[in-house]
Amino acid sequence: MTESLLSEAFAEGSIAIASLPSAESSLRVAGGLLEISGRTDAPYTDAVVAALHEFGPYFVVAPGIAIAHARPSESVFSVGLSLLVLREPIAFGNEANDPVRLVFGLCATDHDGHLGLMAELSNLLMDADRVNSLLNAGTVEDIRAILA
Amino acid sequence: MKIVAVCGMGIGTSVLLKMNIEKVLVQLGLEATVEAVDMTTARSAGFEANIVMTTPDLVDKLQGLPAEIIEVEHFFDLEELQTKLTKSLL
């Protein structure tokens, strides 16, 4: 299956590998990667962090995987994804799926323009081998190759 | 039959959940309308669904809705979805 939407969604500068001290700081970085790669500006990242405080860590959707996002707004310029691979796992407070190792940032301009992309993301996250490869990737280039 | 996947924002987690619910319905040979909505929509007046599926973190905020609420822990575990939906639908 070709996943062209997925590789397009990760713009230049949207992927990083890091060690961070907390759930909130990892959301700031995942949001920051969307900003750096030109898909959002700072208020969107603030909204992503605010969602954690408002709704809790519900967006940790599978073991080790968080999908950080906020509502479509004027701070979103185009649909995009970012990926922060955490060197050290972080507990988000999600009993079933902690600790988190992969933090995806997601932004969309409306409620249905990104559905094809979400289908590709879903296929990726259902593929245990590729998820495992992302977890063990040594460099951003390795990650790009897995997402291509 | 209307099944609604609910998340905080209506663009991320609920959309992923909706897609996987649809896959499981096909596996089960069942037909239902599946929608992804945000918390605000789910809690607004006039909201109707037979089944609401969401994450354990959001269940408390959805209590009182006129629908059966199913908690989903792992959104990509089609077996979990299938077991829970089967229990509810069959």
gemmi code that builds the backbone of each chain (N, CA, C; Angstrom):
import gemmi

chains = {
    "A": [
        ("MET", (0.840, -1.189, 0.000), (0.000, 0.000, 0.000), (0.887, 1.257, 0.000)),
        ("THR", (0.575, 2.203, -0.859), (1.344, 3.442, -0.822), (0.779, 4.331, 0.287)),
        ("GLU", (1.656, 5.021, 0.921), (1.226, 5.895, 2.018), (1.712, 7.300, 1.754)),
        ("SER", (1.328, 7.844, 0.615), (1.840, 9.143, 0.221), (1.351, 10.245, 1.150)),
        ("LEU", (0.117, 10.118, 1.629), (-0.403, 11.163, 2.519), (0.414, 11.224, 3.798)),
        ("LEU", (0.796, 10.051, 4.280), (1.550, 9.977, 5.525), (2.910, 10.653, 5.374)),
        ("SER", (3.643, 10.327, 4.316), (4.976, 10.926, 4.196), (4.891, 12.428, 3.919)),
        ("GLU", (3.844, 12.850, 3.207), (3.663, 14.300, 2.984), (3.314, 15.038, 4.273)),
        ("ALA", (2.602, 14.345, 5.152), (2.146, 15.003, 6.383), (3.314, 15.357, 7.296)),
        ("PHE", (4.388, 14.572, 7.219), (5.586, 14.870, 8.026), (6.491, 15.811, 7.237)),
        ("ALA", (6.312, 17.099, 7.438), (7.102, 18.092, 6.711), (8.540, 18.096, 7.238)),
        ("GLU", (9.415, 18.749, 6.485), (10.812, 18.926, 6.900), (10.858, 19.493, 8.329)),
        ("GLY", (11.592, 18.855, 9.191), (11.732, 19.364, 10.559), (10.670, 18.885, 11.524)),
        ("SER", (9.843, 17.930, 11.109), (8.711, 17.538, 11.956), (8.987, 16.313, 12.814)),
        ("ILE", (10.218, 15.781, 12.738), (10.531, 14.540, 13.464), (11.730, 14.777, 14.373)),
        ("ALA", (11.660, 14.250, 15.592), (12.790, 14.397, 16.517), (12.870, 13.196, 17.449)),
        ("ILE", (14.065, 12.976, 17.966), (14.296, 11.957, 18.990), (14.875, 12.698, 20.188)),
        ("ALA", (14.300, 12.493, 21.374), (14.766, 13.267, 22.534), (14.428, 12.567, 23.841)),
        ("SER", (15.074, 13.007, 24.897), (14.688, 12.635, 26.256), (14.064, 13.858, 26.894)),
        ("LEU", (12.887, 13.685, 27.515), (12.204, 14.839, 28.109), (11.709, 14.484, 29.498)),
        ("PRO", (11.483, 15.505, 30.327), (11.173, 15.230, 31.731), (9.705, 14.966, 32.057)),
        ("SER", (8.783, 15.308, 31.163), (7.378, 15.206, 31.573), (6.459, 15.071, 30.362)),
        ("ALA", (5.220, 14.678, 30.638), (4.208, 14.599, 29.585), (4.019, 15.968, 28.936)),
        ("GLU", (3.891, 17.002, 29.779), (3.636, 18.334, 29.222), (4.784, 18.797, 28.316)),
        ("SER", (6.020, 18.556, 28.765), (7.146, 18.998, 27.929), (7.177, 18.230, 26.616)),
        ("SER", (6.773, 16.957, 26.633), (6.780, 16.209, 25.377), (5.678, 16.712, 24.437)),
        ("LEU", (4.543, 17.147, 25.007), (3.496, 17.736, 24.163), (3.982, 19.055, 23.559)),
        ("ARG", (4.726, 19.810, 24.378), (5.262, 21.091, 23.854), (6.211, 20.839, 22.688)),
        ("VAL", (7.022, 19.793, 22.802), (7.964, 19.504, 21.714), (7.218, 18.983, 20.483)),
        ("ALA", (6.279, 18.056, 20.685), (5.524, 17.530, 19.534), (4.765, 18.665, 18.837)),
        ("GLY", (4.203, 19.590, 19.626), (3.534, 20.762, 19.054), (4.530, 21.694, 18.385)),
        ("GLY", (5.692, 21.848, 19.029), (6.740, 22.707, 18.473), (7.234, 22.209, 17.124)),
        ("LEU", (7.264, 20.896, 16.954), (7.693, 20.319, 15.669), (6.692, 20.665, 14.560)),
        ("LEU", (5.410, 20.756, 14.911), (4.411, 21.199, 13.917), (4.642, 22.668, 13.562)),
        ("GLU", (5.037, 23.456, 14.571), (5.329, 24.883, 14.308), (6.558, 25.034, 13.419)),
        ("ILE", (7.647, 24.347, 13.809), (8.913, 24.452, 13.067), (8.718, 24.041, 11.615)),
        ("SER", (7.876, 23.031, 11.410), (7.689, 22.527, 10.049), (6.605, 23.299, 9.299)),
        ("GLY", (6.137, 24.398, 9.900), (5.293, 25.336, 9.161), (3.816, 24.994, 9.090)),
        ("ARG", (3.371, 24.055, 9.915), (1.966, 23.645, 9.820), (1.062, 24.384, 10.807)),
        ("THR", (1.638, 24.868, 11.895), (0.836, 25.552, 12.924), (1.631, 26.729, 13.475)),
        ("ASP", (0.993, 27.532, 14.335), (1.782, 28.462, 15.136), (1.506, 28.224, 16.624)),
        ("ALA", (2.172, 29.020, 17.466), (2.271, 28.700, 18.891), (0.933, 28.464, 19.611)),
        ("PRO", (-0.121, 29.214, 19.308), (-1.375, 28.972, 20.047), (-1.899, 27.543, 19.898)),
        ("TYR", (-1.571, 26.901, 18.782), (-2.024, 25.516, 18.618), (-1.336, 24.618, 19.646)),
        ("THR", (-0.032, 24.815, 19.835), (0.697, 24.022, 20.832), (0.117, 24.267, 22.223)),
        ("ASP", (-0.206, 25.520, 22.525), (-0.831, 25.829, 23.824), (-2.146, 25.054, 23.969)),
        ("ALA", (-2.901, 24.956, 22.877), (-4.194, 24.258, 22.925), (-3.998, 22.753, 23.138)),
        ("VAL", (-2.924, 22.216, 22.570), (-2.620, 20.785, 22.755), (-2.326, 20.512, 24.241)),
        ("VAL", (-1.545, 21.392, 24.851), (-1.223, 21.226, 26.271), (-2.485, 21.425, 27.121)),
        ("ALA", (-3.299, 22.402, 26.740), (-4.537, 22.667, 27.498), (-5.472, 21.455, 27.448)),
        ("ALA", (-5.456, 20.714, 26.325), (-6.323, 19.538, 26.187), (-5.952, 18.474, 27.213)),
        ("LEU", (-4.654, 18.357, 27.507), (-4.224, 17.396, 28.533), (-4.832, 17.766, 29.879)),
        ("HIS", (-4.812, 19.059, 30.176), (-5.345, 19.489, 31.475), (-6.874, 19.402, 31.514)),
        ("GLU", (-7.513, 19.646, 30.377), (-8.976, 19.622, 30.354), (-9.548, 18.203, 30.357)),
        ("PHE", (-8.962, 17.330, 29.519), (-9.574, 16.013, 29.308), (-8.759, 14.861, 29.878)),
        ("GLY", (-7.536, 15.126, 30.332), (-6.698, 14.030, 30.800), (-5.977, 13.367, 29.635)),
        ("PRO", (-5.216, 12.290, 29.932), (-4.374, 11.663, 28.893), (-5.135, 10.653, 28.042)),
        ("TYR", (-6.339, 11.040, 27.616), (-7.183, 10.121, 26.837), (-6.588, 9.812, 25.471)),
        ("PHE", (-5.690, 10.705, 24.998), (-5.159, 10.579, 23.636), (-3.971, 9.613, 23.567)),
        ("VAL", (-3.698, 8.931, 24.673), (-2.738, 7.821, 24.628), (-3.559, 6.609, 24.174)),
        ("VAL", (-3.561, 6.369, 22.863), (-4.580, 5.509, 22.261), (-4.194, 4.036, 22.202)),
        ("ALA", (-2.935, 3.755, 22.414), (-2.462, 2.376, 22.356), (-1.203, 2.303, 23.216)),
        ("PRO", (-0.774, 1.103, 23.581), (0.400, 1.019, 24.458), (1.591, 1.796, 23.900)),
        ("GLY", (2.022, 2.815, 24.662), (3.206, 3.587, 24.286), (2.983, 4.675, 23.261)),
        ("ILE", (1.732, 4.849, 22.799), (1.502, 5.783, 21.680), (0.503, 6.882, 22.049)),
        ("ALA", (0.959, 8.141, 21.931), (0.085, 9.291, 22.171), (-0.136, 10.047, 20.861)),
        ("ILE", (-1.352, 10.522, 20.655), (-1.663, 11.366, 19.487), (-2.072, 12.732, 20.023)),
        ("ALA", (-1.100, 13.626, 20.094), (-1.338, 14.952, 20.665), (-1.991, 15.847, 19.612)),
        ("HIS", (-3.113, 16.459, 19.976), (-3.789, 17.306, 18.997), (-4.775, 18.235, 19.692)),
        ("ALA", (-5.214, 19.232, 18.953), (-6.251, 20.141, 19.440), (-7.241, 20.359, 18.297)),
        ("ARG", (-8.195, 21.234, 18.519), (-9.215, 21.460, 17.489), (-8.645, 22.224, 16.301)),
        ("PRO", (-9.275, 22.061, 15.137), (-8.935, 22.934, 14.010), (-9.127, 24.394, 14.438)),
        ("SER", (-8.210, 25.269, 14.029), (-8.328, 26.680, 14.395), (-7.517, 27.507, 13.406)),
        ("GLU", (-7.530, 28.823, 13.608), (-6.758, 29.674, 12.695), (-5.255, 29.518, 12.911)),
        ("SER", (-4.867, 28.788, 13.965), (-3.449, 28.495, 14.186), (-2.966, 27.278, 13.408)),
        ("VAL", (-3.867, 26.656, 12.658), (-3.466, 25.533, 11.805), (-3.459, 26.009, 10.353)),
        ("PHE", (-2.282, 25.896, 9.708), (-2.152, 26.367, 8.324), (-2.455, 25.265, 7.327)),
        ("SER", (-2.068, 24.038, 7.651), (-2.411, 22.896, 6.802), (-2.312, 21.629, 7.634)),
        ("VAL", (-2.892, 20.568, 7.107), (-2.872, 19.279, 7.805), (-1.427, 18.828, 7.991)),
        ("GLY", (-1.124, 18.314, 9.161), (0.241, 17.852, 9.363), (0.382, 16.885, 10.517)),
        ("LEU", (1.509, 16.199, 10.506), (1.884, 15.324, 11.605), (3.299, 15.654, 12.042)),
        ("SER", (3.591, 15.414, 13.312), (4.965, 15.423, 13.790), (5.159, 14.156, 14.602)),
        ("LEU", (6.413, 13.820, 14.843), (6.686, 12.637, 15.662), (7.877, 12.892, 16.563)),
        ("LEU", (7.636, 12.707, 17.841), (8.690, 12.765, 18.843), (8.880, 11.349, 19.388)),
        ("VAL", (10.069, 10.808, 19.175), (10.403, 9.501, 19.742), (11.136, 9.749, 21.056)),
        ("LEU", (10.570, 9.241, 22.138), (11.156, 9.490, 23.463), (12.189, 8.420, 23.791)),
        ("ARG", (13.404, 8.864, 24.079), (14.461, 7.927, 24.482), (14.113, 7.257, 25.810)),
        ("GLU", (13.540, 8.064, 26.712), (13.107, 7.531, 28.008), (11.580, 7.580, 28.031)),
        ("PRO", (10.915, 6.448, 28.292), (9.453, 6.447, 28.335), (8.928, 7.395, 29.422)),
        ("ILE", (7.773, 7.999, 29.165), (7.166, 8.931, 30.122), (5.757, 8.460, 30.475)),
        ("ALA", (5.441, 8.444, 31.776), (4.084, 8.125, 32.216), (3.201, 9.349, 32.028)),
        ("PHE", (2.117, 9.175, 31.259), (1.164, 10.267, 31.037), (-0.003, 10.199, 32.020)),
        ("GLY", (-0.104, 9.080, 32.746), (-1.251, 8.899, 33.626), (-2.375, 8.115, 32.972)),
        ("ASN", (-2.080, 7.462, 31.847), (-3.073, 6.615, 31.191), (-2.802, 5.177, 31.622)),
        ("GLU", (-3.688, 4.678, 32.493), (-3.445, 3.390, 33.145), (-3.199, 2.252, 32.150)),
        ("ALA", (-3.996, 2.207, 31.104), (-3.923, 1.069, 30.181), (-2.691, 1.134, 29.283)),
        ("ASN", (-2.272, 2.321, 28.898), (-1.299, 2.426, 27.802), (0.030, 3.096, 28.149)),
        ("ASP", (0.219, 3.478, 29.405), (1.517, 4.026, 29.822), (2.581, 2.938, 29.816)),
        ("PRO", (3.867, 3.279, 29.769), (4.402, 4.617, 29.523), (4.473, 4.926, 28.026)),
        ("VAL", (4.533, 6.207, 27.711), (4.515, 6.651, 26.319), (5.934, 6.693, 25.749)),
        ("ARG", (6.079, 6.175, 24.538), (7.371, 6.209, 23.837), (7.297, 7.010, 22.539)),
        ("LEU", (6.102, 7.046, 21.930), (5.938, 7.776, 20.665), (4.866, 8.845, 20.857)),
        ("VAL", (5.233, 10.101, 20.613), (4.247, 11.180, 20.682), (4.065, 11.752, 19.279)),
        ("PHE", (2.922, 11.475, 18.682), (2.595, 12.072, 17.386), (1.876, 13.389, 17.641)),
        ("GLY", (2.253, 14.429, 16.932), (1.482, 15.672, 16.922), (0.618, 15.640, 15.671)),
        ("LEU", (-0.623, 16.051, 15.800), (-1.550, 16.060, 14.663), (-2.253, 17.401, 14.605)),
        ("CYS", (-2.336, 17.974, 13.386), (-3.160, 19.175, 13.228), (-3.987, 19.037, 11.962)),
        ("ALA", (-5.191, 19.570, 12.006), (-6.089, 19.510, 10.843), (-6.822, 20.835, 10.730)),
        ("THR", (-7.176, 21.186, 9.507), (-7.837, 22.470, 9.282), (-9.351, 22.359, 9.420)),
        ("ASP", (-9.874, 21.134, 9.345), (-11.308, 20.934, 9.547), (-11.524, 19.503, 10.019)),
        ("HIS", (-12.785, 19.075, 10.056), (-13.064, 17.762, 10.643), (-12.993, 16.600, 9.660)),
        ("ASP", (-12.902, 16.884, 8.371), (-12.901, 15.742, 7.458), (-11.887, 15.801, 6.321)),
        ("GLY", (-11.062, 16.844, 6.266), (-10.072, 16.930, 5.191), (-8.891, 15.993, 5.370)),
        ("HIS", (-8.792, 15.377, 6.534), (-7.597, 14.572, 6.845), (-7.934, 13.095, 7.026)),
        ("LEU", (-9.093, 12.669, 6.561), (-9.517, 11.298, 6.856), (-8.654, 10.258, 6.149)),
        ("GLY", (-8.217, 10.572, 4.926), (-7.324, 9.639, 4.221), (-6.016, 9.485, 4.976)),
        ("LEU", (-5.500, 10.597, 5.472), (-4.276, 10.565, 6.269), (-4.476, 9.730, 7.536)),
        ("MET", (-5.609, 9.890, 8.176), (-5.856, 9.137, 9.406), (-5.930, 7.637, 9.131)),
        ("ALA", (-6.444, 7.282, 7.978), (-6.499, 5.861, 7.621), (-5.077, 5.309, 7.476)),
        ("GLU", (-4.188, 6.106, 6.859), (-2.801, 5.656, 6.709), (-2.096, 5.595, 8.063)),
        ("LEU", (-2.367, 6.582, 8.915), (-1.767, 6.570, 10.257), (-2.259, 5.351, 11.042)),
        ("SER", (-3.532, 5.048, 10.897), (-4.098, 3.896, 11.584), (-3.420, 2.599, 11.127)),
        ("ASN", (-3.207, 2.483, 9.812), (-2.512, 1.291, 9.296), (-1.112, 1.179, 9.875)),
        ("LEU", (-0.422, 2.309, 9.945), (0.932, 2.311, 10.501), (0.916, 1.832, 11.954)),
        ("LEU", (-0.010, 2.374, 12.737), (0.005, 2.088, 14.173), (-0.526, 0.692, 14.487)),
        ("MET", (-1.199, 0.089, 13.526), (-1.664, -1.293, 13.716), (-0.581, -2.295, 13.339)),
        ("ASP", (0.489, -1.805, 12.739), (1.558, -2.683, 12.251), (2.661, -2.756, 13.319)),
        ("ALA", (2.621, -3.814, 14.118), (3.530, -3.917, 15.271), (4.998, -3.858, 14.853)),
        ("ASP", (5.322, -4.414, 13.695), (6.724, -4.410, 13.253), (7.221, -2.987, 12.983)),
        ("ARG", (6.370, -2.201, 12.315), (6.798, -0.831, 12.003), (6.834, 0.030, 13.266)),
        ("VAL", (5.888, -0.180, 14.165), (5.915, 0.567, 15.422), (7.198, 0.234, 16.187)),
        ("ASN", (7.540, -1.039, 16.199), (8.764, -1.460, 16.864), (9.995, -0.836, 16.212)),
        ("SER", (9.978, -0.743, 14.897), (11.091, -0.102, 14.186), (11.197, 1.372, 14.561)),
        ("LEU", (10.050, 2.041, 14.687), (10.079, 3.456, 15.092), (10.698, 3.590, 16.488)),
        ("LEU", (10.325, 2.690, 17.385), (10.831, 2.751, 18.761), (12.341, 2.569, 18.814)),
        ("ASN", (12.861, 1.780, 17.893), (14.281, 1.454, 17.936), (15.116, 2.260, 16.946)),
        ("ALA", (14.485, 3.227, 16.277), (15.203, 4.010, 15.271), (16.301, 4.839, 15.931)),
        ("GLY", (17.471, 4.861, 15.313), (18.591, 5.609, 15.885), (18.638, 7.053, 15.433)),
        ("THR", (18.120, 7.322, 14.245), (18.220, 8.673, 13.692), (16.895, 9.080, 13.044)),
        ("VAL", (16.765, 10.399, 12.815), (15.578, 10.922, 12.138), (15.471, 10.325, 10.730)),
        ("GLU", (16.619, 10.107, 10.086), (16.601, 9.517, 8.735), (16.015, 8.106, 8.773)),
        ("ASP", (16.371, 7.348, 9.815), (15.805, 5.997, 9.959), (14.282, 6.087, 10.076)),
        ("ILE", (13.812, 7.062, 10.861), (12.370, 7.213, 11.064), (11.685, 7.553, 9.744)),
        ("ARG", (12.283, 8.476, 9.010), (11.727, 8.849, 7.695), (11.584, 7.633, 6.800)),
        ("ALA", (12.585, 6.764, 6.825), (12.553, 5.579, 5.962), (11.387, 4.669, 6.358)),
        ("ILE", (11.097, 4.592, 7.646), (9.996, 3.743, 8.114), (8.651, 4.359, 7.722)),
        ("LEU", (8.588, 5.685, 7.708), (7.325, 6.376, 7.410), (7.072, 6.510, 5.916)),
        ("ALA", (8.104, 6.289, 5.118), (7.973, 6.523, 3.668), (7.057, 5.497, 3.026)),
    ],
    "B": [
        ("MET", (-29.204, 1.610, 13.854), (-28.124, 1.541, 14.853), (-27.111, 2.651, 14.596)),
        ("LYS", (-26.885, 3.448, 15.596), (-25.891, 4.520, 15.447), (-24.848, 4.383, 16.553)),
        ("ILE", (-23.598, 4.294, 16.108), (-22.481, 4.195, 17.039), (-21.661, 5.473, 16.917)),
        ("VAL", (-21.316, 6.083, 18.024), (-20.552, 7.327, 17.981), (-19.255, 7.163, 18.759)),
        ("ALA", (-18.137, 7.508, 18.110), (-16.834, 7.528, 18.766), (-16.598, 8.947, 19.270)),
        ("VAL", (-16.304, 9.083, 20.549), (-16.170, 10.419, 21.138), (-14.750, 10.643, 21.642)),
        ("CYS", (-14.191, 11.813, 21.307), (-12.926, 12.217, 21.930), (-13.009, 13.697, 22.264)),
        ("GLY", (-11.943, 14.226, 22.797), (-11.968, 15.610, 23.242), (-12.172, 16.593, 22.099)),
        ("MET", (-11.566, 16.302, 20.946), (-11.489, 17.283, 19.876), (-12.251, 16.900, 18.612)),
        ("GLY", (-12.506, 15.638, 18.419), (-13.259, 15.205, 17.245), (-12.462, 15.105, 15.956)),
        ("ILE", (-11.131, 15.211, 16.025), (-10.345, 15.078, 14.777), (-9.287, 13.983, 14.839)),
        ("GLY", (-8.952, 13.517, 16.022), (-7.823, 12.591, 16.139), (-8.243, 11.222, 16.618)),
        ("THR", (-8.328, 11.114, 17.934), (-8.610, 9.804, 18.515), (-9.972, 9.266, 18.087)),
        ("SER", (-10.985, 10.117, 18.039), (-12.310, 9.605, 17.673), (-12.342, 9.153, 16.217)),
        ("VAL", (-11.571, 9.816, 15.371), (-11.532, 9.427, 13.955), (-10.853, 8.059, 13.810)),
        ("LEU", (-9.754, 7.860, 14.534), (-9.085, 6.557, 14.502), (-10.019, 5.466, 15.017)),
        ("LEU", (-10.726, 5.784, 16.078), (-11.639, 4.806, 16.672), (-12.778, 4.476, 15.701)),
        ("LYS", (-13.340, 5.506, 15.082), (-14.421, 5.295, 14.098), (-13.971, 4.348, 12.992)),
        ("MET", (-12.769, 4.574, 12.470), (-12.277, 3.733, 11.368), (-12.165, 2.274, 11.801)),
        ("ASN", (-11.700, 2.070, 13.020), (-11.521, 0.692, 13.470), (-12.848, 0.041, 13.866)),
        ("ILE", (-13.793, 0.834, 14.351), (-15.137, 0.293, 14.601), (-15.741, -0.176, 13.280)),
        ("GLU", (-15.563, 0.632, 12.223), (-16.116, 0.251, 10.913), (-15.496, -1.051, 10.421)),
        ("LYS", (-14.185, -1.215, 10.644), (-13.537, -2.476, 10.232), (-14.153, -3.669, 10.954)),
        ("VAL", (-14.381, -3.491, 12.257), (-14.924, -4.600, 13.047), (-16.359, -4.910, 12.628)),
        ("LEU", (-17.134, -3.881, 12.313), (-18.516, -4.114, 11.871), (-18.533, -4.929, 10.584)),
        ("VAL", (-17.589, -4.636, 9.682), (-17.491, -5.420, 8.446), (-17.158, -6.873, 8.779)),
        ("GLN", (-16.198, -7.066, 9.689), (-15.833, -8.435, 10.097), (-17.038, -9.171, 10.681)),
        ("LEU", (-17.861, -8.446, 11.418), (-19.011, -9.079, 12.072), (-20.215, -9.183, 11.138)),
        ("GLY", (-20.097, -8.545, 9.974), (-21.224, -8.550, 9.040), (-22.402, -7.723, 9.526)),
        ("LEU", (-22.112, -6.674, 10.277), (-23.179, -5.833, 10.819), (-23.159, -4.459, 10.161)),
        ("GLU", (-24.326, -3.861, 10.099), (-24.403, -2.518, 9.542), (-24.780, -1.524, 10.617)),
        ("ALA", (-24.092, -0.408, 10.630), (-24.425, 0.664, 11.567), (-23.809, 1.951, 11.039)),
        ("THR", (-24.404, 3.062, 11.425), (-23.802, 4.352, 11.122), (-22.771, 4.640, 12.207)),
        ("VAL", (-21.563, 5.032, 11.798), (-20.536, 5.350, 12.790), (-20.079, 6.787, 12.579)),
        ("GLU", (-20.120, 7.571, 13.635), (-19.677, 8.963, 13.551), (-18.573, 9.228, 14.565)),
        ("ALA", (-17.719, 10.200, 14.259), (-16.717, 10.673, 15.207), (-17.112, 12.082, 15.634)),
        ("VAL", (-17.243, 12.300, 16.918), (-17.630, 13.637, 17.382), (-16.774, 14.062, 18.575)),
        ("ASP", (-16.767, 15.344, 18.845), (-16.034, 15.824, 20.021), (-16.958, 15.833, 21.242)),
        ("MET", (-16.336, 16.044, 22.376), (-17.041, 16.001, 23.655), (-18.201, 16.997, 23.709)),
        ("THR", (-17.962, 18.190, 23.175), (-18.991, 19.229, 23.223), (-20.239, 18.781, 22.470)),
        ("THR", (-20.042, 18.201, 21.288), (-21.171, 17.722, 20.493), (-21.904, 16.602, 21.228)),
        ("ALA", (-21.135, 15.689, 21.814), (-21.749, 14.550, 22.493), (-22.599, 15.002, 23.672)),
        ("ARG", (-22.186, 16.086, 24.303), (-22.916, 16.538, 25.493), (-23.991, 17.569, 25.179)),
        ("SER", (-24.145, 17.913, 23.884), (-25.115, 18.961, 23.557), (-26.531, 18.381, 23.471)),
        ("ALA", (-27.503, 19.253, 23.574), (-28.906, 18.827, 23.545), (-29.212, 18.200, 22.191)),
        ("GLY", (-30.006, 17.173, 22.200), (-30.408, 16.548, 20.948), (-29.462, 15.469, 20.456)),
        ("PHE", (-28.376, 15.240, 21.187), (-27.435, 14.190, 20.776), (-28.090, 12.826, 20.931)),
        ("GLU", (-28.008, 12.025, 19.873), (-28.610, 10.693, 19.921), (-27.638, 9.654, 19.414)),
        ("ALA", (-27.572, 8.536, 20.108), (-26.770, 7.397, 19.656), (-27.241, 6.171, 20.417)),
        ("ASN", (-27.047, 5.011, 19.810), (-27.332, 3.772, 20.534), (-26.142, 3.403, 21.406)),
        ("ILE", (-24.960, 3.568, 20.821), (-23.742, 3.199, 21.543), (-22.728, 4.334, 21.417)),
        ("VAL", (-22.100, 4.673, 22.522), (-20.999, 5.638, 22.520), (-19.732, 4.879, 22.902)),
        ("MET", (-18.686, 5.027, 22.091), (-17.417, 4.379, 22.419), (-16.378, 5.456, 22.675)),
        ("THR", (-15.632, 5.308, 23.765), (-14.656, 6.330, 24.129), (-13.581, 5.730, 25.023)),
        ("THR", (-12.650, 6.568, 25.469), (-11.548, 6.067, 26.288), (-11.916, 6.179, 27.773)),
        ("PRO", (-11.285, 5.360, 28.612), (-11.623, 5.386, 30.040), (-11.517, 6.788, 30.652)),
        ("ASP", (-10.589, 7.600, 30.161), (-10.412, 8.942, 30.725), (-11.620, 9.845, 30.520)),
        ("LEU", (-12.399, 9.561, 29.483), (-13.508, 10.464, 29.149), (-14.867, 9.943, 29.609)),
        ("VAL", (-14.891, 8.712, 30.106), (-16.185, 8.105, 30.459), (-16.957, 8.938, 31.481)),
        ("ASP", (-16.259, 9.414, 32.498), (-16.946, 10.168, 33.545), (-17.652, 11.408, 32.990)),
        ("LYS", (-17.044, 12.008, 31.976), (-17.615, 13.235, 31.407), (-18.834, 12.942, 30.535)),
        ("LEU", (-19.070, 11.669, 30.236), (-20.182, 11.302, 29.349), (-21.303, 10.599, 30.098)),
        ("GLN", (-21.165, 10.480, 31.394), (-22.230, 9.806, 32.156), (-23.544, 10.560, 31.981)),
        ("GLY", (-24.636, 9.793, 31.902), (-25.939, 10.424, 31.777), (-26.428, 10.520, 30.346)),
        ("LEU", (-25.557, 10.227, 29.379), (-26.011, 10.240, 27.985), (-27.009, 9.100, 27.762)),
        ("PRO", (-27.997, 9.330, 26.907), (-28.981, 8.282, 26.642), (-28.439, 7.257, 25.637)),
        ("ALA", (-27.327, 6.620, 26.002), (-26.715, 5.625, 25.118), (-25.885, 4.682, 25.978)),
        ("GLU", (-25.681, 3.486, 25.459), (-24.767, 2.575, 26.141), (-23.341, 3.081, 25.913)),
        ("ILE", (-22.546, 3.115, 26.975), (-21.175, 3.614, 26.828), (-20.194, 2.451, 26.927)),
        ("ILE", (-19.337, 2.323, 25.939), (-18.322, 1.269, 25.926), (-16.950, 1.921, 26.020)),
        ("GLU", (-16.140, 1.467, 26.976), (-14.769, 1.980, 27.113), (-13.827, 1.185, 26.227)),
        ("VAL", (-12.947, 1.894, 25.535), (-11.944, 1.240, 24.699), (-10.562, 1.658, 25.188)),
        ("GLU", (-9.728, 0.678, 25.473), (-8.388, 1.004, 25.980), (-7.371, 1.121, 24.854)),
        ("HIS", (-7.371, 0.126, 23.957), (-6.360, 0.074, 22.900), (-7.079, 0.200, 21.560)),
        ("PHE", (-6.931, 1.374, 20.935), (-7.714, 1.686, 19.737), (-7.359, 0.829, 18.536)),
        ("PHE", (-6.168, 0.233, 18.536), (-5.754, -0.527, 17.352), (-5.860, -2.026, 17.578)),
        ("ASP", (-6.450, -2.397, 18.692), (-6.644, -3.811, 18.992), (-8.046, -4.193, 18.527)),
        ("LEU", (-8.123, -4.689, 17.304), (-9.441, -4.985, 16.732), (-10.136, -6.093, 17.516)),
        ("GLU", (-9.352, -6.962, 18.157), (-9.968, -8.016, 18.976), (-10.715, -7.426, 20.164)),
        ("GLU", (-10.094, -6.429, 20.801), (-10.779, -5.771, 21.926), (-12.081, -5.135, 21.440)),
        ("LEU", (-11.995, -4.416, 20.320), (-13.191, -3.758, 19.777), (-14.256, -4.791, 19.423)),
        ("GLN", (-13.813, -5.877, 18.811), (-14.769, -6.893, 18.375), (-15.451, -7.551, 19.577)),
        ("THR", (-14.667, -7.874, 20.599), (-15.239, -8.501, 21.798), (-16.273, -7.587, 22.439)),
        ("LYS", (-15.923, -6.317, 22.572), (-16.821, -5.393, 23.264), (-18.066, -5.091, 22.441)),
        ("LEU", (-17.880, -4.944, 21.128), (-19.044, -4.673, 20.272), (-19.954, -5.897, 20.182)),
        ("THR", (-19.355, -7.055, 20.103), (-20.148, -8.279, 20.013), (-21.025, -8.437, 21.249)),
        ("LYS", (-20.410, -8.199, 22.392), (-21.129, -8.324, 23.657), (-22.338, -7.383, 23.683)),
        ("SER", (-22.149, -6.229, 23.089), (-23.190, -5.224, 23.124), (-24.257, -5.445, 22.048)),
        ("LEU", (-23.840, -5.919, 20.891), (-24.761, -5.952, 19.741), (-25.462, -7.274, 19.547)),
        ("LEU", (-24.826, -8.362, 19.966), (-25.393, -9.671, 19.607), (-26.112, -10.322, 20.786)),
    ],
}
model = gemmi.Model(1)
for chain_id, residues in chains.items():
    chain = gemmi.Chain(chain_id)
    for i, (resn, *xyz) in enumerate(residues, 1):
        res = gemmi.Residue()
        res.name, res.seqid = resn, gemmi.SeqId(i, " ")
        for name, pos in zip(("N", "CA", "C"), xyz):
            atom = gemmi.Atom()
            atom.name, atom.element = name, gemmi.Element(name[0])
            atom.pos, atom.b_iso = gemmi.Position(*pos), 0.0
            res.add_atom(atom)
        chain.add_residue(res)
    model.add_chain(chain)
structure = gemmi.Structure()
structure.add_model(model)
structure.setup_entities()
